[in-house]
């Protein structure tokens, strides 16, 4: 009975963490009202007891993972491109571990299994839940990079149009970044603004952004931009070639995904066909059986 109570408490704690994480998000209307309030001095945010408690838990878990050789910082590029923080990732791992472990243990305990066996399987389920956010992060990062590459291809096309119209390379890069919306164009604009404010070259800014997001195409763009100092006449042909290569790669990926989806549909279509044949043939088989009887 005590095992069931502990597992139920763990399940309740995990559900409470999920609910609190969802309800803790600040609405856009509140942010807009705060920014629109005139004549009020800026106040430093006061950390709540819950946020302090969560921060302490995150620090302890991060230290534990580092000691085990699984530092979450190693996935900084995936977290960056998925627009998540290390704290959010670690808290999601902890929440999933609590929910998986508590639910699995509670169900096994209700089946009447031994306490030791229940605890062992609950710990295994908790470890599995602890790893689930890693898989989710990999999937989200892959989707985000794919979306960025699509926007990046459009960005290169706009840059090529600006260069063909007679704009300079730097002006074309800035104008093209200002012409698009979405988070991908926002990242490019921020990189260009950072380069301008910190007196860095645009090539260095794109190289840094490519390393942060884990997108090699941005690093290649940085190498192409660096040619403008000595070979400015070749920058447009280089960008056109990169845009064409990126578009061809996207077409190949799209065709591959379509072929994969077609292959996945073969089994359901086959089962549907067999079911339809069985549906048509069943009355005849029953009639033959009745005549023979």
ChimeraX attribute file (.defattr): number of C-alpha atoms within 10 A of each C-alpha:
attribute: neighborCount
match mode: 1-to-1
recipient: residues
	/A:1	9
	/A:2	8
	/A:3	16
	/A:4	18
	/A:5	12
	/A:6	14
	/A:7	25
	/A:8	18
	/A:9	15
	/A:10	22
	/A:11	23
	/A:12	16
	/A:13	16
	/A:14	23
	/A:15	16
	/A:16	13
	/A:17	20
	/A:18	17
	/A:19	11
	/A:20	12
	/A:21	14
	/A:22	10
	/A:23	10
	/A:24	10
	/A:25	8
	/A:26	9
	/A:27	9
	/A:28	9
	/A:29	9
	/A:30	10
	/A:31	10
	/A:32	10
	/A:33	10
	/A:34	12
	/A:35	11
	/A:36	10
	/A:37	9
	/A:38	8
	/A:39	6
	/A:40	9
	/A:41	7
	/A:42	8
	/A:43	6
	/A:44	6
	/A:45	6
	/A:46	7
	/A:47	9
	/A:48	9
	/A:49	9
	/A:50	10
	/A:51	12
	/A:52	11
	/A:53	11
	/A:54	15
	/A:55	14
	/A:56	12
	/A:57	16
	/A:58	19
	/A:59	13
	/A:60	12
	/A:61	19
	/A:62	19
	/A:63	15
	/A:64	13
	/A:65	14
	/A:66	13
	/A:67	10
	/A:68	9
	/A:69	10
	/A:70	13
	/A:71	15
	/A:72	18
	/A:73	13
	/A:74	10
	/A:75	15
	/A:76	17
	/A:77	18
	/A:78	23
	/A:79	22
	/A:80	16
	/A:81	23
	/A:82	19
	/A:83	13
	/A:84	13
	/A:85	12
	/A:86	16
	/A:87	17
	/A:88	13
	/A:89	17
	/A:90	21
	/A:91	21
	/A:92	22
	/A:93	21
	/A:94	22
	/A:95	25
	/A:96	25
	/A:97	27
	/A:98	28
	/A:99	25
	/A:100	24
	/A:101	28
	/A:102	27
	/A:103	21
	/A:104	21
	/A:105	31
	/A:106	23
	/A:107	16
	/A:108	19
	/A:109	21
	/A:110	11
	/A:111	10
	/A:112	9
	/A:113	12
	/A:114	11
	/A:115	15
	/A:116	10
	/A:117	13
	/A:118	24
	/A:119	20
	/A:120	13
	/A:121	15
	/A:122	25
	/A:123	19
	/A:124	17
	/A:125	22
	/A:126	25
	/A:127	18
	/A:128	16
	/A:129	21
	/A:130	22
	/A:131	16
	/A:132	16
	/A:133	20
	/A:134	18
	/A:135	10
	/A:136	11
	/A:137	18
	/A:138	15
	/A:139	13
	/A:140	17
	/A:141	21
	/A:142	15
	/A:143	14
	/A:144	20
	/A:145	19
	/A:146	15
	/A:147	13
	/A:148	20
	/A:149	19
	/A:150	15
	/A:151	18
	/A:152	21
	/A:153	19
	/A:154	17
	/A:155	23
	/A:156	24
	/A:157	18
	/A:158	19
	/A:159	27
	/A:160	23
	/A:161	16
	/A:162	19
	/A:163	19
	/A:164	12
	/A:165	10
	/A:166	9
	/A:167	15
	/A:168	14
	/A:169	19
	/A:170	14
	/A:171	13
	/A:172	21
	/A:173	23
	/A:174	16
	/A:175	17
	/A:176	21
	/A:177	24
	/A:178	14
	/A:179	10
	/A:180	16
	/A:181	10
	/A:182	9
	/A:183	15
	/A:184	21
	/A:185	20
	/A:186	14
	/A:187	17
	/A:188	22
	/A:189	19
	/A:190	15
	/A:191	20
	/A:192	23
	/A:193	16
	/A:194	15
	/A:195	17
	/A:196	13
	/A:197	9
	/A:198	9
	/A:199	9
	/A:200	13
	/A:201	15
	/A:202	22
	/A:203	22
	/A:204	18
	/A:205	22
	/A:206	24
	/A:207	20
	/A:208	16
	/A:209	22
	/A:210	19
	/A:211	13
	/A:212	15
	/A:213	22
	/A:214	19
	/A:215	18
	/A:216	13
	/A:217	17
	/A:218	22
	/A:219	20
	/A:220	17
	/A:221	19
	/A:222	21
	/A:223	15
	/A:224	20
	/A:225	25
	/A:226	17
	/A:227	15
	/A:228	17
	/A:229	9
	/A:230	8
	/A:231	11
	/A:232	14
	/A:233	12
	/A:234	13
	/A:235	19
	/A:236	21
	/A:237	12
	/A:238	15
	/A:239	20
	/A:240	16
	/A:241	13
	/A:242	19
	/A:243	20
	/A:244	14
	/A:245	13
	/A:246	18
	/A:247	16
	/A:248	12
	/A:249	12
	/A:250	16
	/A:251	12
	/A:252	12
	/A:253	13
	/A:254	12
	/A:255	12
	/A:256	12
	/A:257	12
	/A:258	12
	/A:259	12
	/A:260	11
	/A:261	11
	/A:262	11
	/A:263	11
	/A:264	11
	/A:265	11
	/A:266	11
	/A:267	11
	/A:268	11
	/A:269	11
	/A:270	11
	/A:271	11
	/A:272	12
	/A:273	12
	/A:274	12
	/A:275	12
	/A:276	12
	/A:277	11
	/A:278	12
	/A:279	11
	/A:280	11
	/A:281	11
	/A:282	12
	/A:283	11
	/A:284	11
	/A:285	11
	/A:286	11
	/A:287	11
	/A:288	11
	/A:289	10
	/A:290	9
	/A:291	7
	/A:292	7
	/A:293	6
